[in-house]
Amino acid sequence: APPPAPRLEYPRKALALLRSPGFGVATASFVASIGCTNVVSAFTAPALARAGLMDGMQIDLAGAGFQLAIVLGGIGLGGLVDRNKNFKLVILSCLLSSVLPRHFLDTS
């Protein structure tokens, strides 16, 4: 007789993951961060054009640099959090580092 067909593990494991404490908040935060980076990316070219940068290749390179910074920052910060397990400090540091420069550079 042929061996029994293997049972699908994915649906059960996915449901268990969704029921894990904190997973929903982490997933919502991840989705929100992707949304924010997409909005920033969408406005990069018009913002650079208003600043006088009109060359398409330079604008493309600026967008690519932004995406590369996101990837490398995610790897670096992810590694830091994996090592020290200090999620709150890293998140608050990221928020502070994004707000302070805006405060000090605001010329309006």
Buried (B, 14 or more C-beta within 10 A) or exposed (E): EEEEEEEEEEEEEEEEEEEEEEEEEEEEEEEEEEEEEEEEEEEBBEEBEEEEEEEEEEBEEBBEEEEEEBEEEEEEBEEBBEEEEEEEEBEEEEEEEEEEEEEEEEEE
